[in-house]
Amino acid sequence: MPHDNRLQQHSLAAQVAALPPAWRAALQDPPVARALENVTAYVEDRLAQGAIVYPATPFRALEGLAPSDVRVVILGQDPYHGAGQAQGLAFSVPDDCRRPPSLRNIFNQVAQDCPGTPLPRGNDLSRWARQGVLLLNTCLTVEDGAPASHARRGWEAVTDALIRQVAVDPAPKAFLLWGAHAQAKQALLPDNNRHLVLTANHPSPLSARRPPVPFVGCGHFAQVNAWLAAQGKSPIDWATENTDIRQGEFRL
């Protein structure tokens, strides 16, 4: 049986209220607050009409992860639009769910960047999030079987504000921008060379091997860890599942 990842009525406001304070502050700017109010009203109306909306936790990428905790940002576009798939983390699906093609390509690149390290058997990327990887979709909800059905309803203004909040944090971050949609968000980053910004095509099989910068062979996971090491910081464990993360430390 697939996981019940359907959003329930009247849960969006409660999820926003439960966010860490720094995220809530980013959403209080009047234009952003209006966009959030509008998209919440739209989603609630669709639910009232009987639409099936995913995921159950649209703000999950922000749970337990303040902007100051973020070390790496990976941007997705739209949640998965099938039953049991979307979890509120970009590119992630439950462990017992069939691995989507884009995630398969991501794991293949991890294997190339981390030779000799066993890849996880499952597909849930929560272990990355626990290490400070923000897995943020730029649109946070979608209807069953209808990709991009909630695009241009206000989510983009909300997630742009969240990206800006991460970018202005004093600690340098690594931004992995895969595909034109994610790369457009580079305009939200300060032009001071403080952050590491890596770009490539989207990992989808439709584009992963195409120019100008194929995702296959991009080496982003190794580059991020080399950059973190150069700053005296612990690496991200991209591959194995036997990690214990406490107070920002990486432990085997």
Salt bridges, closest charged atoms under 4 A:
ASP4 OD1 - ARG6 NE 2.76
GLU44 OE1 - HIS10 ND1 3.64
ASP96 OD1 - HIS3 NE2 2.90
GLU143 OE2 - ARG46 NE 2.68
GLU143 OE2 - HIS150 NE2 2.90
ASP160 OD1 - LYS185 NZ 2.78
ASP169 OD2 - LYS173 NZ 2.93
ASP244 OD2 - ARG246 NH1 2.06
